[in-house]
Amino acid sequence: MTTFPVTASTLSETELGNFIKEKYQLSENCECKLFRTGVNHTYFISDNETKFVCRVYCHNWRTKVEIEQELELLKLLRDSSISISYPISDSSGAFIQDINAPEGIRYAVLFSFAEGEKMRFMSKETCFSIGSLMAKIHNVTENKKIDRVSYDSKILLNNAYQLLIPYFEEGLEEMKYLKEIENKVSKKFEEINGLENSTGIVHLDIWYDNLSVNNENEIIIFDFDNCGNGLLVLDVGYFLKQLFFIESDKKEYELKAESFLKGYQKNRSLSEKEIELIPESGASIFVFYLGVQAQRFDWSNIFFTKNYLTMFVGRIKSWLDYYEEKNNCNKPV
């Protein structure tokens, strides 16, 4: 009987564990456990007292060159003493493994385990430390480029909108709103493009789920899967937008946002134009991730509904409205 073709598979923990054990010469009692599926699949590898994370990229999600570029960035950051999860080479010195899955070749990379706590409700001190670490990353990546996507308004907004069209009617109010902010944000991006030291390599997904915290102020950042080129303030805006929705008390949000920005500006200054672009930066990345969910509908379809679109776009709108009202209040009479 011929095996029926598949578009996506989940690798066996046992077989992947044996594969990793052999490639990296780990001990016989090495264990492999699936942590989560999603855009990529994540497994935890335990070898006695040592833990690792194995990311198995989904088929055709990243090219080998894109992964190599991600790993080169991580090596650069580690060499610069930046606190990140870094790639581990196998016994032959290779960092990327080719796995012949049912749907085709999938790539796997072993990373160091970021010890610490995932802290959704962060203290002001932790926000300061995250800002400080983000700025250190940007100091290394400022004015550099890698052979990956460049995050401009077309990629973040227009491409994302086009990916949503097969799933949602363009006449919906939410879709009209996304089109409206695409036009506004594009103009704002043009104003800052070309500003000295404003661009470089960005992470694009720094929030509590992609960092570990120890003793409130020791931070390790991981998951650079979406790294690329763009305005450095994109990372700033995205973190603050996530913080905005974590903190229902906006007074508390303002205190923590101020602490985060102080931590950032301790190590890297933000121009007036960059600060002005924070609301649009956060909003544009949220639109981009809506596009990712459409692109990876096989992963997101359980929640990718009209109700979800309404909720998600509502969050974008409330964020932009908040800053518009705040800016209007701060204008001189």
Number of C-alpha atoms within 10 A of each C-alpha: 3 4 6 6 9 10 10 14 13 12 16 12 16 12 11 21 22 16 14 21 20 14 16 16 12 20 12 11 10 17 21 24 17 18 13 12 14 13 19 16 18 18 22 20 27 19 15 12 5 11 18 19 24 26 21 24 22 24 20 12 14 17 14 15 11 19 22 16 18 23 21 15 21 19 17 16 20 15 9 12 11 19 17 24 24 24 22 19 16 19 12 8 10 12 17 19 19 13 17 11 16 17 14 16 15 20 21 22 21 23 23 17 21 21 14 15 16 15 16 13 12 18 16 20 15 23 28 25 23 30 27 24 23 26 25 21 24 26 17 16 21 21 17 14 18 17 13 19 14 19 21 17 23 14 16 23 27 20 15 25 23 13 17 20 13 10 13 16 13 17 8 12 12 20 18 13 15 21 15 11 19 21 13 11 18 18 12 16 18 12 11 18 13 11 13 10 17 19 22 21 26 28 22 25 23 22 19 20 14 14 22 21 21 14 9 19 17 14 24 21 24 22 19 21 18 15 22 23 24 25 27 27 26 25 26 27 24 24 25 26 25 18 22 21 14 15 16 10 10 15 10 14 18 15 13 23 22 17 22 25 23 18 23 24 17 14 17 18 14 18 16 9 15 21 14 16 21 22 24 26 28 24 26 29 25 22 23 22 15 23 23 17 20 22 16 15 15 13 16 16 11 8 12 16 13 14 9 11 18 14 13 15 20 14 17 22 16 13 20 19 13 14 15 13 10 11 11 11 10 9 7 5 5
